[in-house]
Amino acid sequence: MKEFIINENEAGQRFDKYLAKLLREAPKSFFYKMMRKKNITLNGKKATGNEKLFSGDHVKLFLSDETFEKFSGNDSAPRAHYALDIIYEDENILLINKPAGMLSQPADDGTPSLVEYLTGYLLKNGSLTENDLRTFRPSVCNRLDRNTCGIVIAAKNAKALAILNQKIRDRELEKKYLCMVYGVPKEKSATLPDFLYKDKAENRVYIASTRAALKKAHRIKYDDDIKTVITKYRVLKAYEDRSLLEVELITGRTHQIRAHLAFIGHPIVGDGKYGVNHKKTTGKQFQMLCSYYLKFCFRTDAGILSYLNGRTFRSHFDLDSTR
């Protein structure tokens, strides 16, 4: 027999959703059958699965050790150790300054990512236990390209993760980027409205000023494959052959900043995909692009994260000093 007590992080969800995480390798029909036979109970009573869980609820599984291990799978989440650069941390979230060269999400080849480092960090400082990992995996909420540095938001519990993901979808977070580009734009500030097509096979995007131009160049059949893309920039400093820009995304598309600036003739220094990676002459291995500014701009209720509304955070990485 296995017994579990629902904690704050697990409360609020349906019982069957919890069981699907606890017994992630089991078909749903299995734990519904076990509930009908009272081999799985909630607070000592027969359950149907649609019950809402509360902190302190008792869950009992009258299953053999072999059956439980078979259906629970590997409850050890991937983790790795790295001295994370923490900009801010409280009981619900972390803001991490991701260095260039680090993946945000796990890769198929097993290369450690920020998610694994985050898991290791939370286990080490006691914010997370091995038992917690059975039903919750910490996660980052926004992704940065591997070779882009700057602020990444991470959630320490399920409630915070759900709220942050929704706020990002609703664009209730303001993010700004710094980048060093080749040349000096003629306009000191501008809003660029264009169109983008993503070639998934190449993991590359293409931008044009009209849908027709993209469809012709890439033989695109469906209009839905072409997305509107809007990028705002302003020149902070201009040098002889380069400029330091502040960029804000109005839309958030894959590689948007890199591809859009290259499209207008000002690729990011060090970007080998959309520009030229002049590592030999500049010494820059990664593109000079940094997510440096974050502001929480909640227009609707943010639940347990309401205290963050209006707060701003900055990365301490000085892109201009690396010029």
Summary of the structure (lengths in Angstrom):
residues: 323
radius of gyration: 23.6
end to end distance: 62.2
largest distance: 76.8
contacts: 962
relative contact order: 0.13
helix: 26%
strand: 29%
